[in-house]
Amino acid sequence: MNYTATQLAAATPVTLAHRPHEDVQALFTGTLFVAFGVLMFGNAGLLTGGTTGLALLIHYTLGWNFGAVLFLVNVPFYVLAWRRMGRGFTLKTVLAVALLSGLVTLLPKVVSFGVLSPLFTAVMGGLLMGVGILMLFRHRASLGGFNVLALFLQDRFGWRAGRVQMVMDAAVLLAAFAVVDWQHVALSVLGAVMLNQTLATNHRKERYVAL
């Protein structure tokens, strides 16, 4: 079958690199969405998954500084990101994690909640974090930890990043039984499903390649 030049051009995907100011805007906005979701979860007594959830568990049980713990638990994944995904991805990820640490500390000083339903928080907070992480993914960044591993496995084996992340998040949330009751764990799981289904639906390798 012969194709005209117009047909070939229409069938060929065009990749437009993000400009630096677009990356900055996406990193700030995406991280802000995640930080606000984390703030909602904290106020409602819920936990999130990933290394953010792991850092929260350590913070709650040992009283260690959340920002410092978040950075440290991500160190092995920074190494993976550097080796497998390049310097640009790694530097953006380190910046996003540092920004998240700062925003989680700042937001309680400028935002407070009078009424916050745990069920609403699980849904809305999960969606906010999912959209925020999605923005980071599409600008070749992440929040480190399980995000990096999920993207690597998607790139290497074609496994959906959202599905992989959901399994790893579930493992973290199971550990939450040590510090919260089962009702809050169940709602935390709902929040993780909302977050990761957002990624699984909107970040499919055959539709959008971010790496």
C-alpha positions in Angstrom: 0.0 0.0 0.0 1.3 3.4 -0.9 1.0 6.4 1.5 1.1 10.0 0.6 3.4 12.4 2.5 0.4 13.9 4.3 -0.7 10.4 5.5 2.8 9.6 6.7 3.1 12.9 8.5 -0.3 12.3 10.2 0.7 8.8 11.3 4.0 9.8 12.7 3.9 11.0 16.3 5.4 14.3 17.0 7.4 14.6 20.3 7.7 18.1 21.7 10.2 18.5 24.5 9.0 20.4 27.6 10.6 23.8 28.0 12.4 24.6 31.3 9.7 27.0 32.5 7.1 24.3 31.8 9.0 21.8 33.8 9.3 24.2 36.7 5.6 24.9 36.6 4.7 21.2 36.5 7.1 20.3 39.3 5.7 23.0 41.6 2.1 22.3 40.8 2.3 18.5 40.9 4.2 18.6 44.2 1.8 21.1 45.7 -1.1 18.8 44.8 0.6 15.9 46.5 1.5 17.9 49.5 -2.1 19.1 49.9 -3.3 15.5 49.7 -0.7 14.5 52.3 -2.0 17.3 54.5 -5.6 16.1 54.2 -4.6 12.6 55.0 -2.6 13.7 58.1 -5.5 15.7 59.4 -8.0 12.8 58.8 -5.7 10.3 60.5 -5.1 8.4 57.2 -1.8 7.1 55.7 -0.6 7.1 52.2 1.6 4.6 50.4 5.0 4.7 48.9 8.1 6.1 50.5 6.0 9.1 51.6 3.8 6.7 53.6 6.9 4.9 54.9 8.4 8.2 56.1 5.1 9.1 57.8 5.1 5.8 59.6 8.6 6.3 60.9 7.8 9.9 61.8 4.7 8.8 63.8 6.3 5.9 65.6 9.8 7.3 66.3 9.2 11.1 66.1 12.0 11.6 63.5 11.8 14.6 61.2 9.5 13.8 58.3 11.5 15.7 55.6 14.8 14.2 56.6 13.4 10.6 56.7 11.7 11.1 53.4 15.0 12.1 51.7 16.9 9.2 53.4 14.5 6.4 52.5 14.7 7.6 48.9 18.5 7.5 48.6 18.6 3.9 47.1 16.0 4.9 44.5 18.0 8.0 43.6 20.8 5.6 42.6 18.5 3.5 40.5 17.1 6.6 38.8 20.6 7.9 38.0 21.7 4.6 36.5 18.5 3.8 34.6 16.7 7.0 33.8 19.5 9.6 33.5 20.7 12.7 35.3 17.8 15.0 34.3 15.2 12.7 35.7 17.1 12.1 38.9 17.8 15.8 39.5 14.1 16.7 39.0 13.1 13.9 41.3 15.5 15.1 44.1 14.1 18.6 43.6 10.5 17.4 43.8 11.2 15.4 47.0 12.9 18.4 48.6 10.0 20.6 47.6 7.5 18.1 49.0 9.3 18.1 52.3 9.2 21.9 52.5 5.5 22.2 51.4 4.3 19.5 53.9 6.0 21.6 56.6 4.6 25.0 55.3 1.0 24.1 54.4 -0.2 23.6 58.0 0.8 27.2 58.8 -1.4 28.6 56.0 -4.3 26.0 55.8 -6.5 24.5 58.4 -9.6 22.3 58.2 -12.8 22.8 60.3 -14.6 19.7 59.0 -12.8 16.9 57.1 -14.6 13.6 56.5 -12.2 10.7 56.4 -14.2 9.1 53.5 -14.1 12.3 51.5 -10.4 12.7 52.3 -9.6 9.2 51.0 -11.2 10.0 47.7 -10.3 13.6 47.2 -6.8 13.4 48.7 -6.1 10.2 46.7 -7.2 11.9 43.5 -5.1 15.0 44.2 -2.0 13.0 44.9 -2.6 10.9 41.8 -3.0 13.9 39.5 0.1 15.5 41.1 2.3 12.5 40.6 0.9 12.1 37.0 2.1 15.7 36.2 5.5 14.8 37.5 5.7 11.6 35.5 4.8 13.5 32.3 7.7 15.9 32.9 10.2 13.1 33.5 10.2 13.5 37.3 8.8 11.6 40.3 8.7 11.7 44.0 11.4 9.1 44.3 11.1 5.7 45.9 8.3 3.5 44.5 7.5 6.0 41.8 11.0 5.5 40.3 10.7 1.7 40.6 7.3 1.7 39.1 8.4 3.8 36.1 11.5 1.6 35.6 9.4 -1.6 35.6 7.0 0.0 33.1 9.8 1.1 30.8 11.6 -2.3 31.1 8.7 -4.8 31.1 5.7 -2.8 30.1 3.9 -3.2 33.4 1.6 -0.3 34.1 3.2 2.1 36.6 -0.1 2.6 38.5 -0.7 -1.1 39.0 2.8 -1.7 40.2 2.7 1.3 42.5 -0.7 0.0 43.9 0.9 -3.3 45.0 3.8 -1.6 46.7 1.6 0.9 48.4 -0.6 -1.9 49.7 2.5 -3.4 51.4 3.2 -0.2 53.2 -0.4 0.2 54.2 -0.5 -3.2 55.7 2.2 -2.1 58.0 -0.1 0.7 59.2 -2.0 -1.8 61.3 0.7 -1.3 63.9 -0.2 2.4 64.4 -3.9 3.0 63.4 -7.2 1.1 63.6 -8.5 -1.0 60.8 -11.1 1.6 59.7 -8.5 4.2 59.0 -6.3 1.5 57.2 -9.3 0.6 55.0 -9.9 4.3 54.1 -6.1 4.6 53.5 -6.3 1.7 51.1 -9.2 3.4 49.3 -7.1 6.5 49.0 -4.2 4.5 47.5 -6.7 2.9 45.0 -7.9 6.4 43.9 -4.3 7.6 43.5 -3.0 4.6 41.6 -6.1 4.1 39.4 -5.5 7.7 38.3 -2.0 6.7 37.2 -3.1 3.4 35.7 -5.8 5.0 33.6 -3.8 8.1 32.5 -0.2 6.9 32.3 -0.2 4.0 30.0 3.0 3.3 28.0 1.1 2.6 24.7 -0.6 6.0 25.0 2.1 8.2 26.5 5.8 7.6 26.9 7.4 9.8 29.5 10.9 8.2 29.7 
